[in-house]
């Protein structure tokens, strides 16, 4: 998780936990192998004012579930 996209450690930790949780939820549908998850763009500070907000956690979980759901096909 690069600092240029998620500057605060609490935000990076939140995203790492969300990634681990999503991989665990989709473990049965994903093909075997190593998976790499990259944060390619930062989150809008205006939309997610808190470094550890419930809105950010929900948005990250929804996006990860969508991506991993497609990866299982």
Secondary structure, 3 states (H helix, E strand, C coil): CCCCCCCCHHHHHHHHHHHHHHHHHCCCCCCCCCCCCCCCCCCCCCCCCCCCCHHHHHHHHHHHHHHHHHHCC
